[in-house]
Amino acid sequence: MTRYTSEEALQLVLDSDEEFTFSSEEEEDSDNERLYFEERLDPGVDISDENAASPSSATRRARSNTVERQKDYKGDGDHQTPVAKRAKTNIQTSNKQSTLSWKTETDIDMVPQTLRFLPAREPGPQLSPADAHTPLSLFKMFFSENAVSTLCHNTNAQAAGAIAKGRKYKWTDISISEMYRYIGLLFYMAMVKMSSISDYWRQDSLFSLPFPATIMSRDRYRTISWNVHMSHPDADKENDRKRGTPEHDRLFRVKPLMDTIRHVCKAIYHPKINLAVDERMVACKAHTGMTQYMKAKPTRWGFKLFVLADSSNGYTLDFSVYTGKNNFPSGHGLSHDAVTSLLDCKVLGSGYHVYMDNFYTSPKLLKDLFAMKFGACGTYRDNRKDCPRDATNSLSKKSARGSIRWIRDGPLVFVKWMDTREVSVCSTIQSAYTGDTAQRRVKTQDAWRTKTFPCPAPVIAYNKHMGGVDLSDQLLQYYTAQHKTMKWYRKIFLHFLDIAATNAFLIHKELCGNMTHKQFMEQLIAELCGVSQKVAPKQTSSDHVPVPGAELGSDAKNICTVGRKICVLCKGQLGKRQDTPWKCQACNVHLCLQLNRNCFQEWHKDM
């Protein structure tokens, strides 16, 4: 099997992206498609089904508007079909389904066609295990010096523009090494939680943290955070002038770094056979037109990402950000195009098994993936177009737990299983029932005991492999760099840091396997900040020198009174108010420095 170097793999990904780039002439999503997506429905659903769940009033209004706009034709583009012909097709489909009959677990299903697993590269990290791979070296594959150099250049340009507009803060251009130290501080704050940013630089408290002040000052950290920028400000202005036109790119401010992260994710790691597609939310309440509200998600407000992950370890292989626009105008619906856009045959190969939930699963999608030589399995909704609904011998609410019904339609097998409620799964990978069982806790005669029930093979596989994205989200949340920001695109920048650190840890785990996640992050922080992890940072005695508490003016009469504040030692030990113009440079506390009262010396006696 051909093995590529990381540079060759990256070029392969870049070439593939050029080949599969979609047209930039996009149309705005219809009101219907937005409504479907926000309620986790999809335009591929056949809404003519009378047995579907009762729609909301907003859904009924959208359908009513759709009917008004489509009195003469249904469809869009060049695929317009007269209403009479569409109705005839629906009647034929209904008659076909009414002749179908659900089979039980006693009926033998055919063995599905096995797709040969032919990955484009050997699965696993595309790096040599013989080389030394430190946490920093792996992280720098995602945030290379070239990428960080571009980030520094754009950040400096953003700061210069802000100062030109009248911002009142001191700024010196940030270097590559300083940007890495800044990222190290972000990860440090992810591991050591404080209530506010200023708490990391407190020096007069029992809960003071000495480390952040040794890396950079508080004001320097804040000014970098205010100005960190992934695209050039001048290019942003040019893109903003295109607002309202098809040429406007809503993700322009994150595109440079996002494209780099996506390419590296695919280049340095090749997935194993089982993949999972699901949604991920990046918390944000900014009014950008791209943020979504998903009441069923733990993170309800934020940016929605469609994510492809390796089910075995949660590695993020690829992702796309939903912008509220139809970026994949194939005409098959958002859920169909979201999946197919993440599966690149040239980069991945063939024979992969893809698992998804009922937002994505449709017979059309599974057949198209099968034609691309990808097996697929996922839960489905009964009102999805071309799914069996009127077949006889179906499950009912009174069906016994463990009851199985299935129908095969070519490469597709539709399976229903009665657990605590009815579970519907469609697959092109497994047979309907192969003798598998599932254990459940049931209550019998006022006592709970474990009981075994027959379980369809697609349900077993779905439960085992669907959690890839959930595992990825869990790993991201352990030491996430997310915090409140002033700009929406910095939330996505922090998410890119989380993806890079988590993927780097997973690669290090496969290559070395000698570190926990916490140990990996601790060493990564130490290497990013350029310090030793074993020795705690200590301030030297040369830092503790008395300095004036305020800048001295030209008026000689006020030299002894300017900047006078209460001595912390006199107030704390004697309970007296003694004002002094002196303070310690390192401790940043005011202390008396007189011939008969040397609080400065007493304060530093134990240091």
N, C-alpha and C positions, 0 to 999 in steps of 0.2 A: 504494500500500500504506500502511495506517495506521501512523503512527509515534507512539509514546507517549513522554511524559516519564518520567523515572525514578520520580516519585511515582505517576503513573497506572499504570505497570507494576507497581509494588509493590502497589498496591491491587488490581489484577487478580489477582495471585498470592494475596493474602490472601483475596479472594472465592472463588477457586478452591479453596483449601485448606478453606474452610468447607463448600463443596459436596461435596467428596470425602472428608470426615472419616469414618473408620470408627467403628463402635460401640465404646464403652469396655468393654462386657461381653465380655471375652475369656476363652477357655478355655486352660488349660495345655496345652503341647505334649504329645502322647503320647510314650511311651518310644520308639516306632518312629520318629517324626519327628525326635527329637533324634539318634537313632542314624544315621538317613539323612543328616542335615545334617553331623554330625561326620565321616562317611566320604565326604562329597560325593556322597551318593546323594539320592534324592528320593522322597516318597510317590507321585509320579506314575509311577514306574517299575513296569512289570508284572513282579512278582517271581516269577510262575509260569513264566517262561521257563527251560527246562532248559539252554539253551545259554549262559545268563548266566555271568558270572565267579563262581567259587566264593566263597560268602560266608564271613565270619569267624564264629567261634563265637558272638560277641555278637550278630551279625546273625541267626544261626540260632535263638538263644534268643528274640530279639525276635519273629521270625516264628512260632515255636512258641507263644509267649504270645498273639500275635494270633489264631492259629487257634483256640486254646482259648476266647478271649473271643468269637469269632465263629462258633460252631458252627452256629447257626441262621441268622444273617444276616451279610452283609458290607456294609460301608459305615458311615456315621454320620449322626446327625441324622435328617432326614426322608427321606433318600435310601437307605433300607435295601432290599437286594435279596436274595431267597432264594438259598441256595447253588446249588440245582439250576438256577435261571434264569441265575445268573452263569456256571456251567459251560457251559450251552448257548450263551451269548453268546461265551465264549472259543472254543468249538469252531467257531462260525460265523466268527469273526474269523480263526482259524487256516486254515480252508478257503478264505477269501477271499484270504489272503496266499499260500497255496500255489499259487493260480492265476496269481499275478503272475510276471512275468519281467523280469529286469534287462536293460536295453538298453545298447548300446555307443555309443561316440563317433560311429560312422557313422550311427546313427539320428538323425533330426532331431526336436528337441524343439520344442514349441509356444512361441510368444513369450508370456511371462506378462503378465497385466494390469498396466499401468503405473499406479501411484498418483500422482495429480497432487500435486506439492509445493506445499502452501499453508500456509506458516508464519503464525502469528498476528501476528508482527511481522517487520520486516526483519531478517534474520540479521546478527549482529555486535553490538558494544557499543551499548547504548541511550543513548548520550551524544553530545553534539555535538562533532565533531572540531575545531570552531573555538575551543572553550573551552580554557583552559589546564588541563591535568591533571597535577599533580605526583604522585609516589609517595604522599605523605601524604594528599592529597585523595582518591585512589582507595582507599587503605586505610581511610580514615574512612567510606567508604560501607558497608563491612562492620562496622567497629567505630566506629559513630557516637558522638557525644558523649552522646546519650540512652542508648545501650546501655552505654557506659563509665560513665555516671552511675549506672545501676542496678548495674553491677558494683562500683563504689566503695561504694555504699550497703550492699550485701550483704556486702562484705568488711569494712567497718567494724563491722557487726553481728556477724559471725563473730568478729572480734578482741575485741570487747567481751564476748562470751559466754565466750571462752577465758580472758580475764583474770579474769572473775567466777568461773571454776572453779579459779583458782589459778595460772595460767600466769605465770611471772616474766619478763616482758620489757616494755620501754617501748613504748607505742603512741600515735601521734597519727593522727587520721583522715586517710585518704588522699584526695587531691583528683583531679579529672579529669586535670589536667596531669601530676601525679605518676604516675598510672596509665599514661599514654602514655609517660612516661620509663621506667617499669618494663618496658613491652612493648618499648621500644627496646633496653633492656639484654638482654632475652631474645634478640632477633634478633642483637645484637652477639655474644653468647656462641655463637650458632649459626654465626657466620662465623669467630670466633676461638676455637678449641677449646683448652681447658685441662683438666687431669685432675680438678680439683675446683673448686667455687664459690669457696672461699677464695683460690685462686690468682689470681683476677681483682683482688684487692685487696692482693696482696703488694707491699711497698715496699722490701724489703731484699734484692732478688735481681736478678741480671742479666736475668732474664726478667720483670721487673715490668711491668704494664700501667697506664699513668697514667690512661686514659680512664674506667673504671668509677667510680673514687673521685670524679671530678668531677661525676658524675650523682647518686649517692646513696651513703651509707655501706654497708658490708657488712652490718651488723646490720639496717639498714632494709630492704635487699633481702631478707634472710632472713625477717623478720617478715611482709613482704608475701606472700612465697611460701607461708608457712605458712597464711595466712588468706584468700588469694584465693578468692572464692566467687561462684558464678553465680546461686544461688537464695537466698532469705532463710532463715536458720537456723530461725526459728519455723515457717515453712511446711514445712521438712524434717522437723521433729519430728511435725507433723500427718500428713505422708505416711508416715513410718515407723510410726506407729500402725496404719496400714492394711495392714501387711505380712501377707502370706498371704491377702489378699482380692483380688477382681478390681479394686477401686478403687486398689490400690497401683501406683504408677508407678516403675519401676526407674530411669528416666532423669530423674527429677524434678530432680535437682541440676544437670543440664546443659540442661534444656529451654528456659529463658528465652533463653540465648544461642544455642542450637542452632536454634531456630525463626527467630531474627533472621538468622543466617547463611544458612540455607536460602532464606528469602524473598528476600534481597538477591542471592544467586547467580542466582536465576531472573529477578529483576526487571531487573538492569542489563546482562544479556547474553542474546542469543537465539542458539541454536545453529544451525550449518549442517546440512546434510541428513543426515550420517552420525553416529550416536550409538553408544556402546559401554556395555554394562552388565557389571560385574565386581565382585569382592570386593576389599576393602582391609583390611589389618590394622593396628591401632594397638597397638604393643607395650605389654603390661601383664600382670603375673602376679598381680595382686590377686585375692583370693578373693571375688568379687562375685556369682557365679552367672551372670554374663554373659560372662566371658572364655572364649575358645575355644582349643583346641589343634588346629592344622592342620599336620601333619607335612610336607605337600608345599609349604608356603609358606616364603619366606625368613624372615619373622617368624612364628614358630610359635605363640607365646602372645600373646593380646591380644584387644582388642575387634574384632569383625568388622562392617564397614560394607558395605552394598550401595550402589554408586556408579554414577551416570549421568554420563558425560563426553562432551564434544565430541571426536570422533575426529580432527579436523583440528589441534587445538592442545592437547588435554588439559585444557581448562577443566572444573572440577567444577561440574556443573549442579545436581545434587541428590544426597542420600544419606540413608540410614536406618541406624540402629544396631540390630544383632541383639541382642535381650535374652534369648534363650532362651525366649520366650513367643510364642505364635501371634498376632502382631499383625494378621494379615490372614486372618481365618477365612472364606475363601470356599469352602474344601473342595477346592480344586484343587492344593494342595501349596505348600510354602514357596517353591520356585524360581519357580513361576508367579506367585504373588502379589508376590514381591519385585520382579519386572520390571514388572508392571502398576501397582504402586503408585508407581513412579518416573516413569511416562509419563502426563502430564496433558494430555489433548487440548485443554482450554480454554486452557491456557498455551502449549503448544507449537504447536498447529495439527495438520495432517495431512500425510501423504506422507513422513514420516521413515523412514529405514532404520536399524534397530536390530541391532547385532551382539552376540553373546553366546557363551559357551563351553558345553561339553556338560552342565554342571550345570543350566543353565536351559532348554536347548532341548528342546522336546517338540512333537509335532504339535498338541496341544490349545492350547498357548501361541501358536504361530505362526498358527493359524487365528483365535484370539481377537484377536491383534494385527492381523491382516489385516482383520477385521471393524471394528476401530477405525481403519482406514485407516493402519496402520503396516506397512511392509515389514520383514521380519526374516530374519536369516541366522545360522546357528550350527552348530558341530559337535554331533553327537548320539551317544548310546550305543545300540547295537543292541538292548539289552534294554528300551528305553523303550517304554511302551505305545503301540500303534498304529503303530510303526515296522516296515517290511518286514524280515522275518527269514528266512522259509522260501522266498523266491522263488528260482526257478531261474536258472542262468547267473550266479551271484554270483562275486565275486572269491575267490581262494584264496591260500594262502601261496606258491604257485608262479606266480602271475600276474606277468607282466612289469611292470617299472617303467613308469609312465605309463598303465597300463590304466585305463579309465573304465567305470563302470556307473552307470545311473540309472533311476529310476522316478518317474513323475509321478502325483500323486494330487490332482486338482483344482488349487488354487493352490500346493500343495506340490510340490517336487521333491527327492527323496532322491538324493544323489550319493555314490558311493564312488570313491576314487582311490588307486592304489597308488604310494606314494612309497617311502621306506625301510620304511614299514609302511602299513597300510591307514588311510585318512583318510575319515571319514564326515561329510558336511555336508548340512544341510537348509535350504531357502531358499524364500521367496515373492517374491524380487526378480528373480533371474536365471534364464536358461535353463540347461539342464544343461551344454552344451558349445557354445562359439561360436568355436572355433579358437584360443583362447589357449594359450600355452606357458609353461613354467617351465624355467629352467636349473639344472642340478645338476652337482656335481663327482663324476665316477665314475672308478673305477680299471679300466683296460683294458691288458692286456699289460704289467703292472708299471709303468704310468705313469698319472698323474692328468690328466684333461682334462675340459673343460666340455661337457656334452651337453644338448640340448634335448628336452623331453618335452611331450606334450600335457597340458593342465591344465584342469579344469572351471572355468567362470566363477565359481561360488559360492566355490570355494577361493581363487581370485585375490582376490576382493572381501573375503573373510574375513581373509586375511593382510594386506591393505592397511588395513583400517579397525578391526579388533578391538583394536588396541593403544592405544585412547584412554585407558583407565583406567591402563594400564601407563605411558604417557607422563606422565599426571598424577602417578602415584606417584613417578616419576623426578624430576620437577620439585620435588615436595614434599621429597624427600630431600636435595637439593643443600644447602639452608640451613634444615634443620628445627630448630625450637625445642625438640624433644623432649629431655628429660633425666629423671633419676630424680626421683620425687615421692613424698610421703608418702600422698597420697590418689588414688584411682583417677580421680575426676572431673577432677582437674587434668591428667591425661594427655590427656583429651579436650579440655580447654580449650586446651592447647598445640597440639593438632591443628587446632582452629578457627583459631588464629593462622596456622598453616601454610597452610590453605585460603585465608584472606583475603589473605595476602601473595602467594601464587602466582597466584590469580585476578586480583588487582590488577596484577601484572606482565604477565599475558597481555592484559589490557585495554589497559594502557599500550603494549604492543608493537603492538597493532593500530591504536591511535590515533596513536601517535608513531613507534614503531619505531627510536628513536635510542639505546637503552640495552641493554646486556647484562643478564642476570639479576643478575650480581654488582654492576654499577653501580647497578641499581635498588635492591637491598637496602642498599647503602652509603648512598645518598641517603635512603632511607626511615628508616634508623637515625638519621642526622644530624637529619632533620626531626622525628622522634618525640622525640629527646632535646633538641631546641632548640639545637643547636650548629652551627657551620660545618664543613662537610666538608673544606675546603681547608686550614684552619689546625689544626695539631696542638695538642691541649690542653697547656698549660704551667701549672705551679704558680707563682704569684707569690712574690716574695721575702717579702712580708708574711705569708705562711703559715708561713714557717720561723722560728718563735720558740721559745725555750726555755720549757718548762713542766715542772712537777713530774711525776715518773714515776708517782706514785700520789697518791690523795687524802690530804690532810693531816688528821690527827686533832686532837683537843683537847689531847693530851698534848704539852707543849712540849719535853719531854726527848727525844722520838723524832722531832722534825721533820727532823733531819739524816740520819736513818738509814732512815726509811720509804721504800720503793720504790727502794732502791739496786740497780742492776744493772750489768753489765759494760759499759764503754765500747767501742763497736764499733771505733773508730779506734785506740785503744791496743791492743786485742786483735789487730786486723788488721795494723797496721803495725809495732808494737813487740813483739808477742807477749807483752804483760804484762796481768795482770788488774788493772784499775783500776775500782772501783765508783763510780758517780755517781748522785745522785738526779734529775738533769736529763735530759730527752729533747727531741727536736725535735717540735713539734706536727704538722708536715706529713709528715716522713719516718718518724715513729714509731720512732726509734732512740735509744738512750741515748748521750749524749756528755758528756765532761768540760767543765765551765765553771768554771775557776779562774783566778786571776791569773797563775800560772806554767804553766798547762796549759789552753789554750783549744782543745780538740778541736772544739767547736761551730763556731768560725770556720774551722778547717782543712777540716772536712767540707763546708762550703758555699762554699768559695772559688771553685769553678768554676761555680756556679749563677748 
